[in-house]
Amino acid sequence: MPFDPSLYRAYDIRGIYPSVINEEFAYICAQAFARVMNAKRVAVGRDVRLSGPTMQKAAMQGLVDLGVEVIDLGVISTEMLYFASGTLDIDGGFALTASHNPREWNGFKFVGKKGQPLVREGKLGEIYADADAATPQKVATPGTITETPLLAQYAEYLQQYVPADLPSLKVVGNVNFGANGKFVDAAIAKLPLEMIRLNWNEDGGFPKGTPDPLLPSNRIEVCERIVTESADFGVAWDADADRCFFYDEKGRAFAGYYINALLIEHFLKREPGAAVVIEPRQIWATEAVAQAGQGKAVTSRTGHGFIKATMRQANAIFGGENSGHFYYRDFWYCDNGIITFLTVMGLFAEQIKSGGTVSQLLDAYKKDYPASEEMNFITPDAKGIIAALQARHPSAELSQIDGVSLAEGDWRCNLRMSQNEPVLRLNVEARTPEALETREADLLAFILGNGATLRDDH
């Protein structure tokens, strides 16, 4: 039977539990995944959400009834699912997770063999169609469930990314009540690191609200503790830990756009001339550091399914999104929040050992590449506003890789529809802070003048 179509996103499934997504859907969806992927062995895990245990149980029962051998990963962070796909003999897997969405949500994130991404235009769309058309199926010989915790193996794997010769550092870390704390602890156990741990206990009720570090209200606790503790920097992850965010020693957020540039510079020093994948929301900083490193910057549609596919096509060493997803060729082209933390910590440490501060790195990027934070708008006419903006600037350099990107003189913007929410997203960059302020105000007035409402993202 058809399910609520709002469940089906461009690269994952999300819905409110139990009215939109529930155990019945989990059972059917798991069977659809196994049929479409022709899967005989499937890894299944979940995040810390309160609906996770029964949702995972129903999904695993669906697989067992189909004769599939199930590898039960237990409570995991999303990059653990990718680690399982790369290291275990399985045909793919999924996690029951709604990432950074509020507590009442749940969902599915999928992966194929060796980190293979699934998107709606491909196998994921087939899974959606199968789920809508399917009825529960039960074969004569049921499958099995094998509990397979991977903490020790994953901790050992992460040691290759631990930076050498770290000085003593004080770091404020926030895992937003997700499953990531134990994995971070395992990765840093032998480091000269004083970690001020915030919200480290797993709690799917998310007692401090939506576990999304991009929300300004979610930054306050980290920022204040950095200052009061005189920490060297701060780090935060979302609830399923595939996104990673940084703060300087002044408690200021270090935008994902600039972390992308920092990491591109780092990886192109390791492998000059390599391809890197960027996304179109803001590009002047990432293109510049790629060019300086003799690398090839390949622009992809925003979204982890699209970035991963582009990474594979280009054999890119690194890819990044402004939203805090960072991707690595050596991690099966997938995103990983702990690898990002360890790598960026090493780069911050080099700056500190040379007598500098993390804020000096941030200020250098902000000075050379002024950029806005993302603004989100609610509108019933997203396509119409995008078309109107394009028509308003007929002489601008145009890209339509994702929404519309316009570059004209000393400014550039990207306006796109979200893949996961009914919103229109605006990002702006400019050559000077003054030009950024002027263009932000102009574009904001234009979009509001076309009937949109600015969403309060606090």
C-alpha positions as CSV (number, residue, x, y, z in Angstrom):
1,M,0.0,0.0,0.0
2,P,1.2,3.5,-0.6
3,F,2.8,5.3,2.4
4,D,2.9,9.1,3.1
5,P,4.9,10.5,0.2
6,S,6.6,13.0,2.4
7,L,8.7,10.1,3.8
8,Y,10.6,9.8,0.6
9,R,13.5,12.3,0.3
10,A,16.3,12.6,-2.3
11,Y,18.8,10.5,-0.4
12,D,17.1,9.2,2.8
13,I,13.7,8.7,4.5
14,R,12.4,10.8,7.4
15,G,9.0,11.2,9.1
16,I,7.3,11.9,12.4
17,Y,6.8,8.8,14.5
18,P,4.3,7.1,14.7
19,S,1.9,9.1,12.6
20,V,4.0,9.1,9.4
21,I,6.7,6.5,10.0
22,N,6.2,3.4,12.2
23,E,7.0,-0.2,12.7
24,E,4.7,-1.3,9.9
25,F,6.6,0.9,7.5
26,A,10.0,-0.2,8.9
27,Y,9.1,-3.9,8.2
28,I,8.0,-3.2,4.6
29,C,10.9,-0.8,3.8
30,A,13.5,-3.3,5.0
31,Q,12.1,-5.9,2.8
32,A,12.0,-3.5,-0.2
33,F,15.7,-2.7,0.4
34,A,16.6,-6.4,0.4
35,R,14.7,-7.1,-2.8
36,V,16.0,-4.1,-4.7
37,M,19.6,-4.6,-3.6
38,N,19.3,-8.4,-4.0
39,A,20.8,-8.5,-0.6
40,K,21.5,-11.7,1.3
41,R,23.5,-10.1,4.2
42,V,22.4,-6.7,5.6
43,A,23.8,-4.6,8.4
44,V,21.3,-2.7,10.5
45,G,21.9,-0.1,13.3
46,R,20.0,2.7,14.9
47,D,20.6,6.1,16.6
48,V,19.6,6.9,20.1
49,R,16.0,8.0,19.4
50,L,13.3,6.6,21.7
51,S,11.5,4.9,18.8
52,G,14.7,3.3,17.6
53,P,14.5,-0.1,19.4
54,T,11.0,-1.1,18.1
55,M,11.7,0.4,14.7
56,Q,14.9,-1.6,14.4
57,K,13.3,-4.7,15.7
58,A,10.5,-4.4,13.0
59,A,13.0,-3.8,10.2
60,M,15.2,-6.7,11.2
61,Q,12.1,-9.0,11.4
62,G,11.2,-7.9,7.9
63,L,14.6,-9.0,6.7
64,V,14.6,-12.3,8.7
65,D,11.1,-13.1,7.2
66,L,12.6,-12.6,3.8
67,G,15.5,-15.1,4.5
68,V,18.2,-12.4,4.9
69,E,21.1,-12.8,7.3
70,V,21.0,-9.7,9.5
71,I,24.1,-8.1,11.1
72,D,22.8,-6.2,14.2
73,L,25.1,-3.2,14.8
74,G,23.1,-1.9,17.8
75,V,23.3,1.8,18.6
76,I,25.6,3.5,16.2
77,S,26.6,6.8,14.6
78,T,25.9,7.0,10.9
79,E,29.6,6.8,9.9
80,M,29.6,3.4,11.7
81,L,27.2,2.1,9.1
82,Y,29.6,3.2,6.4
83,F,32.5,1.6,8.2
84,A,30.4,-1.7,8.4
85,S,29.7,-1.5,4.7
86,G,33.4,-1.1,3.9
87,T,34.8,-3.8,6.3
88,L,32.1,-6.5,6.6
89,D,31.0,-9.0,3.9
90,I,27.6,-7.5,3.4
91,D,25.4,-6.4,0.5
92,G,24.6,-3.1,2.1
93,G,22.7,-1.8,5.2
94,F,20.8,0.9,6.8
95,A,20.5,2.9,10.0
96,L,17.2,3.9,11.7
97,T,17.9,7.6,12.1
98,A,16.5,11.0,11.5
99,S,19.9,12.7,11.8
100,H,19.5,16.2,13.4
101,N,15.7,16.3,13.2
102,P,13.6,16.8,16.4
103,R,13.0,14.0,18.8
104,E,9.7,12.9,17.4
105,W,11.2,12.0,14.0
106,N,12.8,8.8,12.8
107,G,13.9,7.6,9.4
108,F,16.3,5.4,7.3
109,K,19.8,6.1,5.9
110,F,20.9,3.5,3.4
111,V,24.2,2.3,2.0
112,G,25.3,-0.3,-0.6
113,K,28.4,-2.4,-0.7
114,K,31.7,-0.5,0.2
115,G,29.9,2.8,0.8
116,Q,28.0,2.9,-2.4
117,P,25.5,5.8,-2.2
118,L,21.8,5.4,-3.0
119,V,19.8,8.3,-4.5
120,R,16.2,8.8,-5.5
121,E,17.1,8.8,-9.2
122,G,18.6,5.3,-8.8
123,K,18.2,2.4,-6.4
124,L,16.6,4.5,-3.7
125,G,13.7,5.4,-6.0
126,E,13.3,1.7,-6.7
127,I,13.1,1.0,-3.0
128,Y,10.5,3.7,-2.6
129,A,8.4,2.2,-5.4
130,D,8.8,-1.3,-4.0
131,A,7.8,-0.3,-0.5
132,D,4.6,1.4,-1.8
133,A,3.6,-1.6,-3.9
134,A,4.6,-4.4,-1.5
135,T,2.8,-6.5,1.0
136,P,4.6,-8.4,3.9
137,Q,6.5,-11.4,2.5
138,K,7.6,-14.5,4.4
139,V,9.8,-17.3,3.0
140,A,10.0,-20.9,4.2
141,T,13.5,-20.6,5.6
142,P,14.0,-17.5,7.8
143,G,17.2,-15.6,8.1
144,T,19.2,-15.0,11.2
145,I,20.3,-12.1,13.4
146,T,23.9,-11.8,14.6
147,E,24.8,-9.1,17.1
148,T,28.0,-7.5,15.8
149,P,29.3,-4.6,17.9
150,L,32.2,-2.8,16.1
151,L,33.4,-0.3,18.6
152,A,36.9,-1.9,19.1
153,Q,37.4,-2.4,15.4
154,Y,36.3,1.2,14.6
155,A,38.5,2.7,17.3
156,E,41.5,0.8,15.9
157,Y,40.6,2.0,12.4
158,L,40.5,5.6,13.5
159,Q,44.0,5.6,14.9
160,Q,45.4,6.1,11.4
161,Y,43.8,9.6,11.4
162,V,45.1,10.7,14.8
163,P,47.6,13.5,14.3
164,A,51.1,13.0,15.5
165,D,53.0,15.2,18.0
166,L,49.9,16.9,19.4
167,P,50.6,19.6,22.0
168,S,48.4,19.6,25.1
169,L,45.1,21.0,24.1
170,K,41.9,21.9,25.9
171,V,38.7,21.3,23.8
172,V,35.1,21.7,24.4
173,G,33.0,19.0,22.7
174,N,29.3,18.5,22.4
175,V,27.7,15.3,21.0
176,N,24.2,16.5,21.5
177,F,23.1,13.3,23.4
178,G,23.9,11.2,20.4
179,A,25.9,7.9,20.2
180,N,29.1,9.5,19.3
181,G,30.7,10.1,22.7
182,K,32.0,6.6,23.1
183,F,33.5,6.6,19.7
184,V,35.2,10.0,20.3
185,D,36.5,8.7,23.6
186,A,38.0,5.6,22.0
187,A,39.7,7.7,19.3
188,I,41.3,10.2,21.7
189,A,42.1,7.9,24.6
190,K,45.9,8.2,24.3
191,L,46.1,11.9,23.3
192,P,47.3,14.8,25.5
193,L,43.8,16.2,25.3
194,E,41.6,17.7,27.9
195,M,38.0,17.2,26.6
196,I,35.3,19.3,28.3
197,R,32.4,16.9,27.5
198,L,28.9,18.4,27.0
199,N,25.8,16.3,26.6
200,W,27.9,13.2,26.3
201,N,25.2,10.8,27.7
202,E,23.0,9.0,25.1
203,D,19.5,10.4,25.4
204,G,17.0,10.1,22.5
205,G,14.6,12.5,24.3
206,F,17.1,15.2,23.4
207,P,16.4,17.2,26.6
208,K,18.0,20.4,25.3
209,G,16.0,20.5,22.1
210,T,16.6,19.7,18.4
211,P,20.1,18.2,18.1
212,D,21.3,20.4,15.2
213,P,24.5,22.3,15.8
214,L,23.7,24.7,13.0
215,L,20.9,26.2,15.0
216,P,22.2,29.5,16.7
217,S,20.5,28.5,19.9
218,N,22.4,25.2,19.9
219,R,25.7,27.0,19.7
220,I,25.4,29.1,22.9
221,E,26.4,26.4,25.4
222,V,29.5,25.4,23.5
223,C,30.5,29.0,22.9
224,E,30.1,30.0,26.5
225,R,32.1,27.0,27.8
226,I,35.0,27.7,25.4
227,V,35.4,31.2,26.9
228,T,34.9,30.2,30.5
229,E,37.3,27.2,30.2
230,S,39.9,29.2,28.1
231,A,39.8,26.3,25.6
232,D,41.8,26.2,22.4
233,F,38.8,25.4,20.3
234,G,35.4,23.7,20.3
235,V,33.7,20.9,18.3
236,A,30.1,19.7,18.0
237,W,28.4,16.9,16.2
238,D,24.7,16.3,15.3
239,A,22.8,13.4,16.8
240,D,23.9,10.8,14.3
241,A,27.4,12.3,14.2
242,D,27.9,12.4,10.5
243,R,28.2,16.3,10.6
244,C,31.0,18.1,12.5
245,F,31.3,21.7,13.5
246,F,34.1,23.8,14.9
247,Y,34.5,27.0,17.0
248,D,37.6,29.1,17.7
249,E,39.0,30.0,21.1
250,K,36.8,33.1,21.2
251,G,33.7,30.9,20.9
252,R,32.9,31.9,17.3
253,A,31.5,29.3,14.9
254,F,34.0,28.4,12.2
255,A,31.8,28.0,9.1
256,G,31.7,24.7,7.3
257,Y,32.5,26.7,4.1
258,Y,35.9,27.7,5.6
259,I,36.6,24.2,7.0
260,N,36.1,22.9,3.5
261,A,38.8,25.3,2.3
262,L,41.1,24.4,5.1
263,L,40.8,20.7,4.4
264,I,41.1,21.1,0.6
265,E,44.4,22.9,1.2
266,H,45.6,20.1,3.5
267,F,44.7,17.3,1.2
268,L,46.2,18.9,-1.9
269,K,49.5,19.3,0.0
270,R,49.4,15.5,0.4
271,E,48.4,14.9,-3.2
272,P,48.9,17.9,-5.5
273,G,46.7,17.9,-8.5
274,A,44.0,15.6,-7.0
275,A,40.3,16.2,-7.6
276,V,38.2,17.6,-4.7
277,V,34.4,18.0,-4.7
278,I,32.8,21.2,-3.7
279,E,29.1,22.3,-3.6
280,P,27.6,25.4,-5.2
281,R,26.2,27.3,-2.2
282,Q,29.5,29.2,-1.8
283,I,32.6,28.5,-3.9
284,W,35.1,31.3,-4.1
285,A,37.2,30.2,-1.2
286,T,37.1,26.5,-2.1
287,E,37.9,27.2,-5.8
288,A,40.8,29.4,-4.8
289,V,42.5,27.0,-2.5
290,A,42.0,24.1,-5.0
291,Q,43.6,26.2,-7.7
292,A,46.5,27.1,-5.4
293,G,47.0,23.4,-4.7
294,Q,46.9,22.6,-8.4
295,G,43.8,20.5,-7.8
296,K,40.7,20.1,-9.8
297,A,37.5,21.4,-8.0
298,V,34.5,19.5,-9.2
299,T,31.1,21.0,-8.3
300,S,28.3,18.7,-7.2
301,R,24.7,19.0,-6.3
302,T,24.3,19.5,-2.5
303,G,23.4,16.4,-0.6
304,H,25.3,13.4,0.6
305,G,24.0,11.0,-2.0
306,F,25.1,13.4,-4.8
307,I,28.4,14.3,-3.3
308,K,29.4,10.6,-2.8
309,A,28.5,9.8,-6.4
310,T,30.5,12.7,-7.7
311,M,33.4,11.7,-5.4
312,R,33.5,8.3,-7.0
313,Q,33.2,9.6,-10.5
314,A,36.1,12.0,-10.0
315,N,38.1,9.7,-7.6
316,A,38.3,12.8,-5.4
317,I,40.5,12.8,-2.4
318,F,38.1,15.0,-0.4
319,G,34.7,16.5,-0.6
320,G,32.8,18.9,1.6
321,E,29.5,20.6,2.2
322,N,28.9,23.8,4.1
323,S,26.4,22.0,6.3
324,G,29.1,20.1,8.1
325,H,29.4,16.9,6.0
326,F,33.0,16.1,5.0
327,Y,33.8,13.1,2.7
328,Y,37.0,11.1,2.3
329,R,38.2,8.9,-0.5
330,D,40.0,6.7,2.1
331,F,36.7,6.2,3.9
332,W,34.9,4.7,0.9
333,Y,34.1,8.2,-0.3
334,C,31.7,8.6,2.7
335,D,31.3,11.4,5.3
336,N,32.8,11.0,8.7
337,G,32.5,13.3,11.7
338,I,35.4,11.8,13.7
339,I,37.9,11.7,10.9
340,T,37.0,15.4,10.3
341,F,37.6,16.2,14.0
342,L,40.9,14.4,14.2
343,T,42.2,15.9,10.9
344,V,41.1,19.5,11.7
345,M,42.4,19.2,15.3
346,G,45.8,18.4,13.7
347,L,45.6,21.5,11.5
348,F,44.5,23.7,14.5
349,A,47.4,22.2,16.5
350,E,49.9,23.2,13.9
351,Q,48.6,26.7,14.0
352,I,48.8,26.7,17.8
353,K,52.4,25.2,17.9
354,S,53.5,28.0,15.5
355,G,52.4,30.6,18.0
356,G,49.0,31.4,16.4
357,T,45.4,30.9,17.3
358,V,42.4,29.2,15.7
359,S,40.7,32.6,15.5
360,Q,43.5,33.9,13.3
361,L,42.7,31.1,10.8
362,L,39.0,32.0,10.9
363,D,39.7,35.7,10.5
364,A,41.9,35.2,7.5
365,Y,39.1,33.3,5.7
366,K,36.4,35.8,6.7
367,K,38.6,38.7,5.5
368,D,39.5,37.2,2.1
369,Y,36.1,35.4,1.5
370,P,33.2,37.1,3.2
371,A,30.2,34.9,3.2
372,S,26.7,34.8,4.7
373,E,25.1,32.2,6.9
374,E,22.4,30.3,5.2
375,M,18.9,31.9,5.2
376,N,15.8,29.8,4.9
377,F,12.4,30.9,3.6
378,I,9.0,29.3,3.7
379,T,7.2,29.7,0.3
380,P,4.6,27.9,-1.8
381,D,6.3,29.2,-4.9
382,A,10.0,28.3,-4.6
383,K,10.4,27.6,-8.3
384,G,8.8,30.9,-9.2
385,I,11.1,32.9,-7.0
386,I,14.2,31.1,-8.4
387,A,13.0,32.0,-11.9
388,A,12.3,35.6,-10.9
389,L,15.7,36.0,-9.4
390,Q,17.4,34.7,-12.5
391,A,15.3,37.0,-14.7
392,R,16.2,39.9,-12.4
393,H,19.9,39.5,-13.2
394,P,20.1,38.6,-16.9
395,S,23.8,39.6,-17.3
396,A,25.0,37.5,-14.3
397,E,27.2,34.4,-14.7
398,L,24.7,31.5,-14.3
399,S,25.0,28.0,-13.0
400,Q,22.0,25.7,-12.5
401,I,23.9,22.7,-10.9
402,D,21.6,23.1,-7.9
403,G,18.9,25.7,-7.9
404,V,20.4,28.8,-9.5
405,S,23.8,30.4,-8.8
406,L,24.4,33.9,-10.0
407,A,27.7,35.8,-10.0
408,E,27.9,39.5,-10.9
409,G,30.7,41.9,-10.1
410,D,31.7,41.7,-6.4
411,W,29.0,39.3,-5.3
412,R,27.6,35.8,-5.8
413,C,24.6,33.9,-4.5
414,N,23.0,30.5,-4.7
415,L,19.2,30.0,-4.2
416,R,18.0,26.5,-4.1
417,M,15.1,24.3,-2.8
418,S,15.9,22.0,0.0
419,Q,15.9,18.2,-0.7
420,N,14.7,17.4,2.9
421,E,12.4,20.4,3.9
422,P,9.8,22.6,2.2
423,V,12.1,25.6,2.3
424,L,14.1,27.8,-0.1
425,R,17.7,28.3,0.9
426,L,19.8,31.4,0.2
427,N,23.6,31.7,0.5
428,V,25.6,34.8,-0.5
429,E,29.3,35.7,-0.8
430,A,31.1,38.8,-1.8
431,R,34.5,40.3,-2.2
432,T,34.2,42.7,0.7
433,P,32.1,42.8,4.0
434,E,30.4,45.9,2.7
435,A,29.4,44.3,-0.5
436,L,28.1,41.2,1.4
437,E,26.0,43.4,3.7
438,T,24.5,45.3,0.7
439,R,23.7,42.2,-1.4
440,E,22.3,40.2,1.6
441,A,19.9,43.1,2.3
442,D,18.9,43.4,-1.4
443,L,18.3,39.7,-1.9
444,L,16.4,39.4,1.4
445,A,14.1,42.2,0.4
446,F,13.6,40.7,-3.1
447,I,12.6,37.2,-1.7
448,L,10.3,38.6,1.0
449,G,8.8,40.8,-1.7
450,N,7.9,37.8,-3.7
451,G,5.7,36.4,-0.9
452,A,8.2,34.2,1.0
453,T,8.6,34.3,4.8
454,L,12.0,34.2,6.6
455,R,12.1,31.1,8.8
456,D,13.2,31.6,12.4
457,D,16.1,29.1,12.7
458,H,16.8,29.6,16.4
